[in-house]
Amino acid sequence: MGIVIASCILLLLVGGITGFYFYNQHNDQAAVTAHSKKGTKKKHSTVEKNTDKNKDSQNKDYSNAIWMLMGYMAYARKNYENGQNVTSTSELVDAVVKDFKDDTLTATKKSSTTYNVSNDYGDVDVEVKPSEVKVTNDGTTVTPKSELKEIFNKYTTKISPVVKKIAGETDGGVKATSNTSSTKKNAKSSKADGTFSNEEMVVAAYLDEFSGDTPKDKINNIKAILEKDNSDVSKIPTDDYISGLYSHTYKGKPYYSIASNVATSHYKIVYLNGDSDQYTTQIVAPGISIDEDRYKKNKSKADLVKKFKPYQQEINEILNEIKNNKDRLPSIIDEQTKQVEKESKSESNKKDSDEDEKIQMIHRMNLKIQMILMKTQMQIIKENNR
């Protein structure tokens, strides 16, 4: 009996020791596995962060100034192709950078996302939006940022130095500056006269060929038309509405125009001709092409400035009213279209009414004829019964 009890106790001791050994072994292995997983997780997290960092670096956005310059180049490409025989993106970038370096082109920062770019022929506004760049004042050109990046990405090292030439822009906290000549150009002062902006020169040139014996007469006559233009839509003279000042390029040559009817089909062109002391005017209308040189007139800028300099304030008032007319033009065309449709409908209803009246008249005549026939027939019957 004692031997049996001793054997049982011995078995229990051996089982306990074995179980304890395997238990410790299992825990040590679990600890190693957990530690290994923890290390892997940490390493994986670090890799993910590094990947994200690299991804952010790759997608790092350009400054608004760079986006602006790329957007301007996309807009100006045709002008450079026609005017300077540019045939590739590389040549376009070189030409634009050169123009900024020698102050032929100047740029001014107006806000955090808007800029004004100008040369001797005029200026455009460039707005940097979240996904696109918009250029206005010479029509409207909108280019997606993805497209700009694809076209100009490899030329950013050439473009970047131009940022320092943008008045009001900052580069690394240092405010960019522009020389005196750049500041004058950014004020849109015409290089040939130094006293009128390009737009003022165009209005003065338009006035000079307006009806009137003196500059004051011409100003009063155009003001009288502008006053009618500001009346009720139904009273606006569609064939005598000064409908805005526009800027375009034809065969590589920039020009301004002032349209004198709602349809903008009749307008006067003014070429300022850069540094030349001559400006050129030309009439374009239905039947008169822009290519017809016989309607071109060359005149002196100095004489024009001398004649209208005393009336510069009134020229600016006229300029603002012409711009206001341009802004109102879409709503005027819309309202006049509605009026035409209304009149057409009224005329159609009147015609329908007239047609109804004719039918009623014919019906009445038929009734009368039938009555006469019936009376005649009754008369014949009576005569036969006698």
NUDREN-359307 format. One record per residue (C-alpha): x, y negated, z; residue in one letter. Coordinates in pm, whole numbers. Layout:
% residues N
+--------+--------+--------+------+
!     px !     py !     pz ! code !
+--------+--------+--------+------+
!      X !      Y !      Z !    A !
...
+--------+--------+--------+------+
//
This chain:
% residues 386
+--------+--------+--------+------+
!     px !     py !     pz ! code !
+--------+--------+--------+------+
!      0 !      0 !      0 !    M !
!    280 !   -238 !     91 !    G !
!    454 !   -160 !   -234 !    I !
!    141 !   -250 !   -429 !    V !
!    100 !   -582 !   -249 !    I !
!    467 !   -671 !   -306 !    A !
!    437 !   -590 !   -676 !    S !
!    134 !   -820 !   -709 !    C !
!    314 !  -1105 !   -537 !    I !
!    615 !  -1057 !   -766 !    L !
!    395 !  -1067 !  -1077 !    L !
!    228 !  -1387 !   -961 !    L !
!    565 !  -1555 !   -903 !    L !
!    693 !  -1454 !  -1248 !    V !
!    372 !  -1575 !  -1418 !    G !
!    386 !  -1909 !  -1237 !    G !
!    747 !  -1969 !  -1330 !    I !
!    680 !  -1879 !  -1693 !    T !
!    370 !  -2099 !  -1710 !    G !
!    559 !  -2388 !  -1554 !    F !
!    838 !  -2346 !  -1810 !    Y !
!    604 !  -2345 !  -2110 !    F !
!    405 !  -2635 !  -1965 !    Y !
!    719 !  -2848 !  -1936 !    N !
!    832 !  -2746 !  -2280 !    Q !
!    493 !  -2846 !  -2425 !    H !
!    495 !  -3184 !  -2249 !    N !
!    851 !  -3259 !  -2360 !    D !
!    759 !  -3176 !  -2721 !    Q !
!    444 !  -3394 !  -2701 !    A !
!    649 !  -3680 !  -2560 !    A !
!    902 !  -3648 !  -2840 !    V !
!    625 !  -3634 !  -3102 !    T !
!    446 !  -3937 !  -2950 !    A !
!    772 !  -4131 !  -2933 !    H !
!    847 !  -4037 !  -3293 !    S !
!    500 !  -4151 !  -3409 !    K !
!    535 !  -4475 !  -3217 !    K !
!    869 !  -4543 !  -3380 !    G !
!    726 !  -4464 !  -3723 !    T !
!    433 !  -4697 !  -3662 !    K !
!    665 !  -4979 !  -3563 !    K !
!    882 !  -4921 !  -3866 !    K !
!    577 !  -4904 !  -4096 !    H !
!    442 !  -5230 !  -3949 !    S !
!    777 !  -5401 !  -4012 !    T !
!    780 !  -5278 !  -4371 !    V !
!    425 !  -5404 !  -4421 !    E !
!    520 !  -5748 !  -4286 !    K !
!    825 !  -5763 !  -4510 !    N !
!    612 !  -5659 !  -4811 !    T !
!    355 !  -5929 !  -4730 !    D !
!    631 !  -6182 !  -4690 !    K !
!    778 !  -6091 !  -5027 !    N !
!    432 !  -6105 !  -5183 !    K !
!    374 !  -6453 !  -5036 !    D !
!    713 !  -6559 !  -5163 !    S !
!    632 !  -6435 !  -5512 !    Q !
!    295 !  -6613 !  -5511 !    N !
!    430 !  -6932 !  -5359 !    K !
!    247 !  -7225 !  -5517 !    D !
!    410 !  -7515 !  -5698 !    Y !
!    385 !  -7866 !  -5561 !    S !
!     98 !  -8080 !  -5692 !    N !
!    354 !  -8291 !  -5877 !    A !
!    480 !  -7986 !  -6071 !    I !
!    125 !  -7876 !  -6148 !    W !
!     51 !  -8230 !  -6267 !    M !
!    352 !  -8235 !  -6499 !    L !
!    263 !  -7895 !  -6645 !    M !
!    -98 !  -8006 !  -6696 !    G !
!     19 !  -8325 !  -6867 !    Y !
!    245 !  -8131 !  -7103 !    M !
!    -40 !  -7897 !  -7198 !    A !
!   -253 !  -8204 !  -7277 !    Y !
!     23 !  -8391 !  -7467 !    A !
!    149 !  -8093 !  -7666 !    R !
!    -28 !  -8186 !  -7992 !    K !
!     93 !  -8546 !  -7967 !    N !
!    453 !  -8428 !  -7934 !    Y !
!    413 !  -8171 !  -8210 !    E !
!    279 !  -8437 !  -8449 !    N !
!    488 !  -8732 !  -8335 !    G !
!    824 !  -8572 !  -8253 !    Q !
!    813 !  -8250 !  -8456 !    N !
!    815 !  -8037 !  -8142 !    V !
!    772 !  -7670 !  -8237 !    T !
!    822 !  -7476 !  -7912 !    S !
!    751 !  -7497 !  -7539 !    T !
!   1121 !  -7542 !  -7468 !    S !
!   1139 !  -7841 !  -7704 !    E !
!    820 !  -7984 !  -7552 !    L !
!    966 !  -7967 !  -7199 !    V !
!   1293 !  -8126 !  -7314 !    D !
!   1107 !  -8409 !  -7491 !    A !
!    880 !  -8486 !  -7193 !    V !
!   1170 !  -8474 !  -6944 !    V !
!   1371 !  -8706 !  -7167 !    K !
!   1079 !  -8953 !  -7187 !    D !
!   1056 !  -8959 !  -6808 !    F !
!   1431 !  -9004 !  -6771 !    K !
!   1444 !  -9307 !  -7000 !    D !
!   1116 !  -9450 !  -6860 !    D !
!    924 !  -9409 !  -7186 !    T !
!    683 !  -9211 !  -6969 !    L !
!    605 !  -9310 !  -6611 !    T !
!    389 !  -9153 !  -6342 !    A !
!    230 !  -9287 !  -6024 !    T !
!     82 !  -9083 !  -5742 !    K !
!   -268 !  -9214 !  -5661 !    K !
!   -368 !  -8957 !  -5397 !    S !
!   -257 !  -8615 !  -5277 !    S !
!   -404 !  -8453 !  -5589 !    T !
!   -433 !  -8730 !  -5851 !    T !
!   -172 !  -8905 !  -6067 !    Y !
!   -162 !  -9163 !  -6345 !    N !
!     74 !  -9106 !  -6638 !    V !
!    135 !  -9390 !  -6882 !    S !
!    340 !  -9501 !  -7180 !    N !
!    331 !  -9798 !  -7416 !    D !
!     19 !  -9666 !  -7587 !    Y !
!   -203 !  -9609 !  -7286 !    G !
!   -248 !  -9393 !  -6982 !    D !
!   -426 !  -9083 !  -6857 !    V !
!   -533 !  -8962 !  -6514 !    D !
!   -426 !  -8614 !  -6405 !    V !
!   -609 !  -8432 !  -6126 !    E !
!   -473 !  -8114 !  -5969 !    V !
!   -761 !  -7887 !  -5867 !    K !
!   -749 !  -7551 !  -5680 !    P !
!   -750 !  -7340 !  -5997 !    S !
!   -697 !  -7587 !  -6283 !    E !
!   -545 !  -7921 !  -6389 !    V !
!   -771 !  -8184 !  -6548 !    K !
!   -651 !  -8472 !  -6770 !    V !
!   -893 !  -8759 !  -6847 !    T !
!   -906 !  -9104 !  -7017 !    N !
!   -824 !  -8960 !  -7360 !    D !
!  -1112 !  -8719 !  -7377 !    G !
!  -1093 !  -8440 !  -7120 !    T !
!   -839 !  -8156 !  -7116 !    T !
!   -876 !  -7881 !  -6857 !    V !
!   -611 !  -7607 !  -6831 !    T !
!   -627 !  -7314 !  -6583 !    P !
!   -328 !  -7291 !  -6348 !    K !
!   -278 !  -6928 !  -6445 !    S !
!   -227 !  -7038 !  -6807 !    E !
!      9 !  -7321 !  -6708 !    L !
!    215 !  -7084 !  -6494 !    K !
!    243 !  -6837 !  -6779 !    E !
!    355 !  -7107 !  -7025 !    I !
!    586 !  -7322 !  -6810 !    F !
!    705 !  -7091 !  -6528 !    N !
!   1056 !  -7043 !  -6667 !    K !
!   1102 !  -7418 !  -6723 !    Y !
!   1033 !  -7537 !  -6365 !    T !
!   1405 !  -7601 !  -6301 !    T !
!   1399 !  -7849 !  -6591 !    K !
!   1071 !  -8006 !  -6478 !    I !
!   1151 !  -8036 !  -6105 !    S !
!   1393 !  -8334 !  -6127 !    P !
!   1114 !  -8543 !  -6283 !    V !
!    934 !  -8540 !  -5947 !    V !
!   1188 !  -8793 !  -5823 !    K !
!   1069 !  -9030 !  -6098 !    K !
!    705 !  -9027 !  -5978 !    I !
!    626 !  -9346 !  -5788 !    A !
!    471 !  -9268 !  -5450 !    G !
!    559 !  -8897 !  -5460 !    E !
!    766 !  -8739 !  -5183 !    T !
!   1029 !  -8469 !  -5220 !    D !
!   1140 !  -8305 !  -4898 !    G !
!   1007 !  -8599 !  -4696 !    G !
!   1194 !  -8859 !  -4902 !    V !
!    968 !  -9100 !  -5088 !    K !
!   1038 !  -9119 !  -5459 !    A !
!   1108 !  -9461 !  -5604 !    T !
!   1082 !  -9614 !  -5946 !    S !
!   1278 !  -9896 !  -6101 !    N !
!   1129 ! -10233 !  -6189 !    T !
!   1062 ! -10145 !  -6551 !    S !
!    876 !  -9831 !  -6442 !    S !
!    662 ! -10028 !  -6201 !    T !
!    569 ! -10268 !  -6478 !    K !
!    475 !  -9982 !  -6708 !    K !
!    269 !  -9819 !  -6434 !    N !
!     76 ! -10145 !  -6414 !    A !
!      2 ! -10077 !  -6782 !    K !
!    168 ! -10396 !  -6896 !    S !
!    225 ! -10408 !  -7270 !    S !
!    598 ! -10413 !  -7346 !    K !
!    550 ! -10650 !  -7639 !    A !
!    386 ! -10933 !  -7445 !    D !
!    428 ! -10865 !  -7072 !    G !
!    106 ! -11048 !  -6981 !    T !
!   -186 ! -10830 !  -7093 !    F !
!   -245 ! -10464 !  -7016 !    S !
!   -302 ! -10238 !  -7315 !    N !
!   -678 ! -10239 !  -7258 !    E !
!   -687 ! -10618 !  -7226 !    E !
!   -494 ! -10644 !  -7553 !    M !
!   -749 ! -10421 !  -7725 !    V !
!  -1044 ! -10627 !  -7599 !    V !
!   -869 ! -10949 !  -7705 !    A !
!   -806 ! -10801 !  -8052 !    A !
!  -1173 ! -10699 !  -8073 !    Y !
!  -1283 ! -11047 !  -7965 !    L !
!  -1054 ! -11217 !  -8215 !    D !
!  -1251 ! -11067 !  -8504 !    E !
!  -1588 ! -11133 !  -8344 !    F !
!  -1824 ! -11402 !  -8471 !    S !
!  -1755 ! -11751 !  -8335 !    G !
!  -1542 ! -12056 !  -8418 !    D !
!  -1345 ! -12067 !  -8092 !    T !
!  -1231 ! -11806 !  -7839 !    P !
!  -1501 ! -11933 !  -7602 !    K !
!  -1768 ! -11897 !  -7873 !    D !
!  -1655 ! -11540 !  -7939 !    K !
!  -1665 ! -11459 !  -7566 !    I !
!  -2015 ! -11607 !  -7529 !    N !
!  -2141 ! -11414 !  -7833 !    N !
!  -2013 ! -11080 !  -7706 !    I !
!  -2150 ! -11152 !  -7358 !    K !
!  -2495 ! -11214 !  -7510 !    A !
!  -2484 ! -10867 !  -7669 !    I !
!  -2362 ! -10705 !  -7347 !    L !
!  -2648 ! -10870 !  -7160 !    E !
!  -2898 ! -10705 !  -7399 !    K !
!  -2710 ! -10378 !  -7359 !    D !
!  -2779 ! -10388 !  -6985 !    N !
!  -3156 ! -10420 !  -7033 !    S !
!  -3419 ! -10147 !  -7012 !    D !
!  -3339 !  -9838 !  -7221 !    V !
!  -3640 !  -9896 !  -7447 !    S !
!  -3512 ! -10245 !  -7530 !    K !
!  -3148 ! -10157 !  -7598 !    I !
!  -3048 ! -10237 !  -7958 !    P !
!  -2915 !  -9898 !  -8073 !    T !
!  -2731 ! -10052 !  -8369 !    D !
!  -2579 ! -10331 !  -8161 !    D !
!  -2464 ! -10156 !  -7845 !    Y !
!  -2096 ! -10185 !  -7749 !    I !
!  -2067 !  -9827 !  -7636 !    S !
!  -1722 !  -9800 !  -7487 !    G !
!  -1347 !  -9816 !  -7524 !    L !
!  -1174 !  -9494 !  -7630 !    Y !
!   -814 !  -9381 !  -7682 !    S !
!   -708 !  -9114 !  -7932 !    H !
!   -421 !  -9007 !  -8154 !    T !
!   -436 !  -8973 !  -8532 !    Y !
!   -151 !  -8807 !  -8720 !    K !
!     71 !  -8852 !  -8416 !    G !
!     -7 !  -9222 !  -8382 !    K !
!   -197 !  -9336 !  -8069 !    P !
!   -477 !  -9590 !  -8105 !    Y !
!   -768 !  -9745 !  -7916 !    Y !
!  -1118 !  -9799 !  -8047 !    S !
!  -1430 !  -9990 !  -7944 !    I !
!  -1759 !  -9850 !  -8076 !    A !
!  -2043 ! -10092 !  -8157 !    S !
!  -2349 !  -9867 !  -8172 !    N !
!  -2511 !  -9595 !  -7962 !    V !
!  -2414 !  -9328 !  -8215 !    A !
!  -2046 !  -9445 !  -8191 !    T !
!  -2031 !  -9402 !  -8570 !    S !
!  -1922 !  -9763 !  -8627 !    H !
!  -1608 !  -9872 !  -8444 !    Y !
!  -1300 ! -10089 !  -8462 !    K !
!   -956 !  -9934 !  -8421 !    I !
!   -664 ! -10118 !  -8262 !    V !
!   -308 !  -9985 !  -8300 !    Y !
!    -75 ! -10155 !  -8050 !    L !
!    230 ! -10012 !  -8231 !    N !
!    453 !  -9971 !  -7927 !    G !
!    732 ! -10232 !  -7904 !    D !
!    638 ! -10396 !  -8233 !    S !
!    539 ! -10762 !  -8224 !    D !
!    248 ! -10674 !  -8455 !    Q !
!    -79 ! -10499 !  -8376 !    Y !
!   -314 ! -10348 !  -8635 !    T !
!   -695 ! -10349 !  -8654 !    T !
!   -912 ! -10133 !  -8874 !    Q !
!  -1286 ! -10079 !  -8926 !    I !
!  -1425 !  -9725 !  -8944 !    V !
!  -1790 !  -9658 !  -9028 !    A !
!  -2004 !  -9416 !  -9228 !    P !
!  -1850 !  -9424 !  -9576 !    G !
!  -1530 !  -9590 !  -9450 !    I !
!  -1262 !  -9337 !  -9355 !    S !
!   -981 !  -9385 !  -9105 !    I !
!   -740 !  -9314 !  -9393 !    D !
!   -848 !  -9623 !  -9591 !    E !
!   -562 !  -9871 !  -9551 !    D !
!   -748 ! -10151 !  -9730 !    R !
!   -942 ! -10217 !  -9408 !    Y !
!   -629 ! -10255 !  -9196 !    K !
!   -508 ! -10596 !  -9077 !    K !
!   -171 ! -10669 !  -8915 !    N !
!   -158 ! -10959 !  -8671 !    K !
!     80 ! -11117 !  -8419 !    S !
!     61 ! -11004 !  -8057 !    K !
!    215 ! -11332 !  -7941 !    A !
!    -54 ! -11535 !  -8121 !    D !
!   -328 ! -11317 !  -7974 !    L !
!   -196 ! -11358 !  -7620 !    V !
!   -155 ! -11732 !  -7664 !    K !
!   -514 ! -11764 !  -7787 !    K !
!   -681 ! -11554 !  -7516 !    F !
!   -449 ! -11587 !  -7215 !    K !
!   -663 ! -11870 !  -7066 !    P !
!   -963 ! -11634 !  -7074 !    Y !
!   -797 ! -11330 !  -6918 !    Q !
!  -1048 ! -11314 !  -6632 !    Q !
!  -1342 ! -11314 !  -6874 !    E !
!  -1168 ! -11050 !  -7086 !    I !
!  -1152 ! -10826 !  -6780 !    N !
!  -1521 ! -10885 !  -6709 !    E !
!  -1602 ! -10786 !  -7068 !    I !
!  -1373 ! -10481 !  -7038 !    L !
!  -1556 ! -10365 !  -6724 !    N !
!  -1897 ! -10409 !  -6891 !    E !
!  -1782 ! -10210 !  -7194 !    I !
!  -1663 !  -9931 !  -6963 !    K !
!  -1997 !  -9945 !  -6782 !    N !
!  -2175 !  -9909 !  -7117 !    N !
!  -1965 !  -9601 !  -7190 !    K !
!  -2066 !  -9446 !  -6856 !    D !
!  -2435 !  -9519 !  -6926 !    R !
!  -2427 !  -9387 !  -7281 !    L !
!  -2521 !  -9021 !  -7208 !    P !
!  -2828 !  -9122 !  -7007 !    S !
!  -2930 !  -9374 !  -7276 !    I !
!  -2904 !  -9112 !  -7551 !    I !
!  -3101 !  -8868 !  -7336 !    D !
!  -3377 !  -9123 !  -7267 !    E !
!  -3398 !  -9233 !  -7630 !    Q !
!  -3420 !  -8869 !  -7740 !    T !
!  -3715 !  -8824 !  -7506 !    K !
!  -3881 !  -9134 !  -7649 !    Q !
!  -3836 !  -9010 !  -8005 !    V !
!  -3984 !  -8673 !  -7910 !    E !
!  -4276 !  -8847 !  -7739 !    K !
!  -4342 !  -9070 !  -8042 !    E !
!  -4314 !  -8770 !  -8273 !    S !
!  -4564 !  -8578 !  -8062 !    K !
!  -4799 !  -8877 !  -8054 !    S !
!  -4775 !  -8911 !  -8432 !    E !
!  -4842 !  -8540 !  -8468 !    S !
!  -5148 !  -8568 !  -8243 !    N !
!  -5267 !  -8865 !  -8446 !    K !
!  -5230 !  -8665 !  -8766 !    K !
!  -5423 !  -8380 !  -8609 !    D !
!  -5692 !  -8627 !  -8508 !    S !
!  -5702 !  -8770 !  -8859 !    D !
!  -5734 !  -8420 !  -9000 !    E !
!  -6022 !  -8347 !  -8766 !    D !
!  -6192 !  -8669 !  -8874 !    E !
!  -6152 !  -8574 !  -9241 !    K !
!  -6301 !  -8230 !  -9176 !    I !
!  -6593 !  -8387 !  -8990 !    Q !
!  -6650 !  -8631 !  -9276 !    M !
!  -6647 !  -8351 !  -9534 !    I !
!  -6887 !  -8152 !  -9319 !    H !
!  -7123 !  -8448 !  -9297 !    R !
!  -7105 !  -8498 !  -9672 !    M !
!  -7185 !  -8130 !  -9728 !    N !
!  -7488 !  -8161 !  -9504 !    L !
!  -7609 !  -8463 !  -9695 !    K !
!  -7565 !  -8282 ! -10026 !    I !
!  -7754 !  -7983 !  -9890 !    Q !
!  -8036 !  -8210 !  -9770 !    M !
!  -8058 !  -8376 ! -10111 !    I !
!  -8064 !  -8037 ! -10284 !    L !
!  -8335 !  -7915 ! -10049 !    M !
!  -8547 !  -8225 ! -10110 !    K !
!  -8501 !  -8189 ! -10483 !    T !
!  -8600 !  -7825 ! -10466 !    Q !
!  -8911 !  -7904 ! -10262 !    M !
!  -9005 !  -8170 ! -10513 !    Q !
!  -8974 !  -7921 ! -10800 !    I !
!  -9193 !  -7669 ! -10613 !    I !
!  -9462 !  -7931 ! -10559 !    K !
!  -9455 !  -8026 ! -10921 !    E !
!  -9496 !  -7664 ! -11028 !    N !
!  -9797 !  -7609 ! -10797 !    N !
!  -9998 !  -7888 ! -10953 !    R !
+--------+--------+--------+------+
//
